[in-house]
Amino acid sequence: MDADSDVALDILITNVVCVFRTRCHLNLRKIALEGANVIYKRDVGKVLMKLRKPRITATIWSSGKVICTGATSEEEAKFGARRLARSLQKLGFQVIFTDFKVVNVLAVCNMPFEIRLPEFTKNNRPHASYEPELHPAVCYRIKPLRATLQIFSTGSITVTG
């Protein structure tokens, strides 16, 4: 493959994780009994609530902290979090949507070539680590961006950060 040829890479965001607070105590038992699409994990002390549109799963604690996973963009994550807060308001809680923050983004990309992992690790030693007995990918950390790349020999790359 030429170094001059331009190949467009498709970077696909597969998961956006966000958190927010409700600024009120939540009765998990009431949410489990009256809410829709709910799984009550009493032994762990949390409730899982799923929304269909946008397709997200929320983990709700009685302290009022909520973690939303499964969105494919920051806008979708915020919209889903606000919908979830509204559904908790409809259950009778005095919810105030605050402290919304995106905490993690997961993206995947496929390179049009294979990668020789031992050579790659040797050439990028301070940032890359490769333990083939533990994991089949090179872990490449970019500290200024606070991102971690999992680079596989097939050319598949997973980015989290």
C-alpha positions in Angstrom: 0.0 0.0 0.0 1.4 3.4 -0.9 2.1 6.1 1.7 0.6 8.6 -0.8 -2.8 6.9 -1.1 -5.5 8.5 1.0 -7.9 6.0 2.6 -10.8 7.2 4.6 -11.2 5.4 7.9 -14.6 4.9 9.4 -14.5 5.6 13.1 -17.7 4.4 14.6 -18.7 5.6 18.1 -20.4 2.6 19.7 -21.0 3.7 23.3 -21.2 7.0 25.3 -21.4 6.7 29.1 -22.7 9.7 31.1 -23.7 10.4 34.6 -26.1 12.9 36.3 -27.6 13.6 39.7 -31.2 14.0 40.6 -30.6 16.0 43.8 -33.2 13.9 45.7 -33.4 10.5 47.4 -34.9 7.8 45.2 -37.1 5.0 46.5 -35.8 2.1 44.4 -38.7 -0.2 45.5 -41.3 2.4 44.2 -39.4 2.7 40.9 -39.3 -1.1 40.5 -43.1 -1.4 41.3 -44.4 1.5 39.3 -41.7 2.1 36.6 -41.6 0.6 33.1 -38.8 -1.6 31.7 -37.2 -1.9 35.1 -35.0 -4.5 36.8 -34.5 -4.2 40.5 -31.2 -5.5 41.9 -32.0 -5.4 45.6 -28.8 -7.2 46.7 -26.7 -4.6 45.0 -28.9 -1.7 45.8 -29.7 -0.4 42.3 -32.3 -0.3 39.6 -31.7 -0.8 35.9 -34.1 1.1 33.6 -34.1 0.7 29.9 -35.3 3.2 27.3 -36.2 2.3 23.8 -35.6 5.7 22.1 -32.8 6.5 22.5 -31.6 3.0 23.2 -29.9 3.5 26.6 -29.7 1.6 29.9 -29.6 3.6 33.1 -28.3 2.4 36.5 -30.1 4.2 39.3 -29.0 4.4 42.9 -31.1 5.5 45.8 -28.7 8.4 46.4 -29.9 10.0 43.2 -26.9 9.2 41.1 -27.7 7.8 37.6 -25.3 6.3 35.0 -26.5 6.0 31.4 -24.8 3.7 28.9 -25.5 2.7 25.3 -25.9 6.0 23.5 -24.0 6.6 20.3 -23.5 10.4 20.6 -23.2 13.0 23.3 -26.5 14.6 22.2 -28.3 11.2 22.3 -26.8 10.6 25.8 -28.1 13.9 27.1 -31.5 13.5 25.5 -31.8 10.0 27.0 -30.7 11.2 30.5 -33.3 14.0 30.4 -36.0 11.5 29.3 -35.0 9.3 32.2 -35.1 12.2 34.7 -38.6 13.1 33.3 -39.8 9.5 33.8 -38.6 9.6 37.4 -40.5 12.9 37.9 -43.6 11.2 36.6 -43.2 8.6 39.3 -43.5 11.4 41.9 -39.9 12.3 42.7 -38.7 15.9 43.0 -36.0 15.4 40.4 -33.7 18.3 39.4 -31.4 17.3 36.5 -27.9 18.4 37.5 -24.2 17.6 37.1 -24.5 16.0 33.7 -21.1 14.8 32.5 -19.9 12.4 29.7 -17.4 10.1 31.4 -16.4 7.7 28.7 -16.6 7.3 24.9 -16.0 4.0 23.1 -15.1 4.0 19.4 -14.0 1.3 17.0 -12.0 1.6 13.7 -10.7 -1.0 11.3 -7.4 -0.4 9.5 -7.1 -1.7 5.9 -4.0 -3.7 6.8 -2.7 -6.0 9.5 -0.4 -4.8 12.3 2.7 -6.6 13.6 2.2 -6.2 17.3 5.7 -7.0 18.6 7.4 -4.6 16.2 4.8 -1.9 16.9 5.3 -2.3 20.7 9.1 -2.1 20.3 8.9 1.1 18.2 6.4 2.8 20.6 7.8 1.5 23.9 6.9 4.2 26.5 3.3 4.3 25.4 2.6 0.8 24.2 2.5 -2.4 26.2 1.9 -5.9 24.9 1.4 -9.0 27.0 0.3 -11.8 24.6 -0.2 -14.2 27.4 -2.7 -11.9 29.1 -4.5 -10.1 26.2 -4.3 -10.4 22.4 -4.0 -6.6 21.9 -1.5 -3.9 22.4 -2.5 -1.3 25.0 -1.5 2.1 23.7 -2.1 5.0 26.1 -2.2 8.7 25.1 -1.9 10.6 28.4 -2.6 14.2 27.2 -5.9 13.0 25.7 -6.6 10.5 28.5 -7.4 7.9 25.8 -6.5 4.2 25.6 -6.3 2.3 22.3 -6.5 -1.5 22.1 -4.7 -2.4 18.9 -5.3 -5.9 17.5 -3.1 -7.7 14.9 -6.1 -7.8 12.5 -6.0 -4.0 12.2 -9.0 -3.5 14.5 -8.6 -0.6 17.0 -10.8 0.2 20.0 -10.5 3.6 21.5 -11.8 4.5 25.0 -11.4 7.8 26.7 
